[in-house]
Amino acid sequence: MVHPPETLAVLALALGIEAAAGYPDALYRAAGHPVTWIGRLIAALEHGLNRGSARRRRLAGCGALVLLLAAVGLPALLLTALAGLAGPLPALLLLSLACASLPAQRSLHDHVAAVEAALRSGGLEAGRRAVAMIVGRDPERLDEPAVCRAAIESLAENFSDGIVAPAFWIGALGLPGGALYKAINTADSMIGHRTPRYAAFGWAAARLDDGVNLPAARLAGLLIAGAARLRGADARGALQAMARDARHHRSPNAGWPESAMAGALGLKLAGPRVYDGTLVPDAHMGDGRAEATADDIARALVLYRTACWLQGGLVLGLLGLWLTLAT
């Protein structure tokens, strides 16, 4: 099951499982999570190989990335082959359960909803503590509108690389595609930073992550615009903001879902931000108001849930079309 339509069936069931159950806490406590396993391997490779000149670090980073992809991809291929020996239905169930650990629909929703709840019940300090769980910027520098903007930006960006992108690669290549994507994305989040320690070693991971996220980022923006159309938000504003602002974001991908969310809600997101005491310049996404509120987080979550449903419907529609054309 590494080609459509089988991979689309696996994806549809996996998205349903993850949306309903998430990743069980008991399983996480007992065995961890695929991302934590991947993260430990990345940390070990970085600790052992990230030294020497910039040229040596870049070459070592390329080698580490190859080792990582082999360590993740080969077991995924083996598991897919073994599941296939059990027959079509058992294979579908086993691979769907495995793939359900890769997107994070429920977890992302809960983390962003926690920021909204914290602001409403505990004010700014509680909101800062909650948003610090999902963003890297210094929460002590954030006023309440900045906390709200940070939560909405994280929701939009992670909808793309935490949900749409793994779904895209599962749909295209099954469990191996989703697992390899998750390895690349985790590597980028850990070592793909433009800092003295990681700029050379993480160069390959950052460039590859940019490439594998290209289709999903554009699709995520369109799904948010579609959700806006269904939920009475500004769908035209979402499309106009994407066309105008997305290419100006410092990331080649994050600007698409962020600008779509900004346009849909009538907000101004992104712009210059402080990470670890350093001001990071960036363009604004959207041309609306900057004074975001907890109500805007709630509105963003409505669009997010609707976009997730739209993604599921798109998968089912593609599966049905493929099966129809195959008969």
Secondary structure, DSSP 8 states (H G I E B T S, - for coil): --STTHHHHHHHHHHHHHHHH-S-HHHHHHH--HHHHHHHHHHHHHHHH--SSHHHHHHHHHHHHHHHHHHHHHHHHHHHHHHHHT-HHHHHHHHHHHHTTS--HHHHHHHHHHHHHHHHHHHHHHHHHHHTTT--S-GGG--HHHHHHHHHHHHHHHHIIIIIHHHHHHHHHHHHHHHHHHHHHHHHHHH---STTTTTTTHHHHHHHHHHHHHHHHHHHHHHHHHHHHHTS-HHHHHHHHHHHGGGSSSTTTHHHHHHHHHHHTB-EE-SEEETTEEE---EE-SSBS---HHHHHHHHHHHHHHHHHHHHHHHHHHHHHHHHH-
